[in-house]
Amino acid sequence: MAFDWHSDSITRSTVVCAGYRNTQNVRRFMLEQCGAGFTFDRAFMAWIRNDTPKTMGEVVDEWKRRAA
């Protein structure tokens, strides 16, 4: 069964699959992990969907690296 980015529970180990979507569920997870300063920008969204295998933990870590 495909991961539902709208309602399934997201953890740092959740794999970013081909069906990834920037949903409110993803935004909530990212805000919890990165803090109130979290925002998506086009370059970051493109990096998430660049066909390189990654987990949501790696997505969080990359956002923090870029924000530093």
N, C-alpha and C positions, 0 to 999 in steps of 0.2 A: 504494500500500500504506500502511496506517495505521501511525503511529509506535507502537512497542511500548515503553511506559514501564517495563516490567519488565527489558528486556534491551538495547534499542538504546542506542548511545552518546549521551550528553547533552553538549551544549556550550552556551556562552553564546548562540549563535545559534539554538538549537533553539526552534522556535515552540511555544508552549503552545496546543494544539489542543483541540477539543471532547472528545476522548478522554483528556485529561490525568488522571493518577492519582498520588496521593502514595504512590509505591512505595519500596521499599528502594533501588532504583537512583537515584531522585530524592533521597532522603535522603543517600546517599553523595555525590552531586554537590554538594548544598547544603553538606554538612560540609566538602568540599574547598574550596569557594569562600568560605564564611563563617566557618569555624573551628569549634572544638569547642563553642562556645556556641550553635550553631544549634539551634533547636527550631521546630516548627510550632505555631501556635495557631489557634483557630477563625477569628479575624478575618483573619489572614494567609491561611489556606487559602481563605476566602471571596473575598479580594481576587484571589488567583491565578485563581479560576474565575468572575470577574465579567463575562465575555463581552467584555471590552476586549482587543483583540489585544495580545500581548506576547511577548517572548522569555524564555528562562530567564536570560539576562543581566540583563534588567530585573527579574526576580523576585529575583535575588541582590541587585541594587542597592537594591530596595525593602526587603528584609529588613535590609540594613545600615543604611539610613536609619532604619528603625523601632528598631533596636537601639542607635542612637547616643544 
